[in-house]
Amino acid sequence: MSLLKLIWVSLYTAAASINCPNNVFQLITTLTDTLVDNAIGMHTGLTVKRCGEKCLETPTCASFSYLLKDGYECHLFGHHAWYGWNNHTVYNELVTYWLLAELCPSDYKYNTTYNVCYKAYFGSADERDFLDAMARCQQDGGYLYVGNTAEKFQIIQGLDSSSYNNVYIGGTRLGQEWTWMDGSAINNMVWHPGEPSNLNEKCAAIIYGSQNAALDISCTAKRKFICEIPIRK
């Protein structure tokens, strides 16, 4: 994989400035200082650029986190590192990058206006609990859909799915905080009136009907789901 377009990114200190391929990786600013669990590899003493190259050299790597102190740790992940529940540790001066796919798969839909690649798993045999749905998305090279802008949320609001209720999307509750997979806060405007309503329901879904809005549901419920794959611009 060639590193075609390089940019200089300043990360906290001049020593941490690197040339990073912005057409290959995306810096996930909402995951700053958050190290998720289940790394597939860890290296020390590398630059951020070399850490990214390690990810590209590892066929199963989908993202990496880099600690800018204490040995300059490089953590590789076999999925797009995501924020939620208690699957992370807080580290100061840590940054996370997601690997971007070159193309949207043919069985996914591609919104050219907003560069969004997504697939609705609405088939009769597609119902899964939250973690199994997430695992299915990861097999595709993505994650449960992140509707973190009004435009992206409107894309899934417009899906033809009036007969389906409580379709999993990529949001979870940690304490009182609701976040998307990328660590960004879930905007209050996406919720159905009266939602979220139950502290014991820690996963987000979209209910299709008159409002096509989000609600909280049990993470063990078997539901249909929507996946997203991050694409290069």
N, C-alpha and C positions, 0 to 999 in steps of 0.2 A: 504494500500500500504506500503510495508516494505521498510525501509531505509537501504539498504544492504551495500553499498560501500561508506564510508565516507572519505572525504579529507579535509584538512585544506586550506582555501583560505584566503590570506591576502588582505584586502580591505582598502587601504589608511593608516590605523593606526592599531596598535596592538590590540586596543580595538574592532576593527571591524572584527578581525579574527574569522572565524566560521568553524564548520564542516558541509559541505554541500554535499548532495548526488549527485555526478556527473553523476550517471546513471539515475537520475530523472529530474534534472534541468540543463540547460545550461546557463552559464553567458554570456550575450550578450555584449561584451566589446564595440561594436560600438554604443550602446545605453547609455553608461555611461553619467551621468549628464543630461539625457533627460527624463522628466516625461510626458507621453502621457495622453490624456484626457480620460474621461468616465470610471473611476474605478468603480468596483462593490462593493468595500468595502475599508475602511481605518481604521487602528489600530495604536496606538501609544505605545511607551514604550517597544516594543518587540525587541529581537535580530533578526539578519538576519535569523538564523536557525528557530526560532519560526515563523517568517513571512512565510518562506517556508512551514512550517507545517500547517499554517493557509490556505495556498493555497491548499495543499493536502486535508485538511478537508472540503474544499468548492467544491462541485461537479462541479460547473460551472467555476472554476478558471483555466485559461490557462497560466497565467504569473503573476509575481509580481515585483514591484519596491520598493526599500528600501532606505530611506534617512538616511544617517549616521550622522545626527546632528539634532538639534532643535526638540527633542521629538522622534527621531528615528521612523519616519513614515513608515508604511507598507501599500502599495497600491496594491490591488488585481484587476486583470482584467479578464473579461470573454472571452478574445481573446488573441492571442499573440501580446503583445504591439508592435506597429510598428511606424516607423518614416516616416513622410511625410506631405506635405502641412503645415497647421498651427495647427496641432493637438497635440502640445506639449508645455511644459514650460521648460526652462533651470534651473536646480538646481545643485549646486556644491555638490559633494560627494553623488551622487545617483547612484545606480546600479540596473540593470534589469536582471531577470532570466526568461527564457522560460521553461515551462513544456514540457518534451519529452514524446511522446507516446511510449507505450511498444511494440506495433506491428504495422506494416503497414497494413491498411485495405485491404481486399481481392479484392476490386474493384479498388485499386491503384496499380501502378507498383513499384517494389522495385529494385533499383540498388545496389547490394551487394558490389560492388567495392568502391563506394563513400558514402554508407549509405544514399541514397536519396530515399524518398518515394514521389511519385508524380502521378497526374492524369490529363490527357488532356480532358477538356470538349469540345469536337469537334462535339457533336451531333447537329442535325438540330434544336433542341429547346433550345440550350445552350447559345445563344447570350444574353449578359447582358452588362449594363454599368459598369464602373470600380468598383464603390462601391457595386453594387449588386453582381458582380463577387467575390469581396473580402468577402462579406457576405456568399456566397455559400461555399467558402473555409473555412471560420470560422465555419460554420455548420459541416463541415467534421473534424474539429479540427486542421485546419492549416491556410494557408494564400496564397496569390498569389506567384507564384514560384520565388525564389531568386537565380539568376544565378551568384552568387558573386565569383565564381572561374571559371577558364577556363574549368575545367572538368565538373562542373555542367551546364555551359552554353552549352557545347557540347551535353549533354544529350538531351536537348530540341531542339537543332539544328537538331538532327537526327530523330526527330519524323516524321512519314509519314503524312504530312499535306500540300502537295504542292497546294491543292485547296483552302486553307484557308489563308486569309490575315489578318494582324494586330491582332494577338492573344495576349490578355492581359497577361503580366507578372508583377511581384511585384516590380515595380520601379515608382517613382514619382519625380516631380521637385518641389523644394522649392527655389524660387528666381532663381539664376543661377546654383544651385546645384542639381545634379541628384543622388538619393540614392535608394538602395534596401530597402525592408521592415525592415531589421535589422539595418539600419542606415549606412551601408557601402557604399562607393562611387561606382557608376557604372563606370566600366573601359571603357576607350575610345575604346578599341578594340572590344567591342560588338556592336557598332553602325554601321548601314548601312552608306555607303558614303554619306556625306551631312547632316547627322542627328547627334544630334537633330536640328531641323530647325525652330521651331515656339515657341516663348515664351508663347503663349496662349495655347499650347498643353502640358499638365502637367502630362500625364500618359505614361508609356512605354508599348510597344507591340513588338512582334517579327513578322517580315514579312517573310513568307516562299516563297522560290523561288530559285534564283541562289546563294544567299549568306546566307539566313536564319539568318538575323541580326536584331538588334533592331532599332526602330524609335519612335518618339514622336507622340502621337495622342490625340484627345480630349477625356476627361474622361467621357463624356456623350454618346459617340458612343457605340452602342451595338455590342459587339464582343465576339468571343469564348475566352477561357482562360485556364490557366494551374495552378493547385493548388499544394501545397507541404505541407506535414506534417512532423515536426521534430521528429526523431526517436532516441531512446536510442541506444548506441553502444554496 
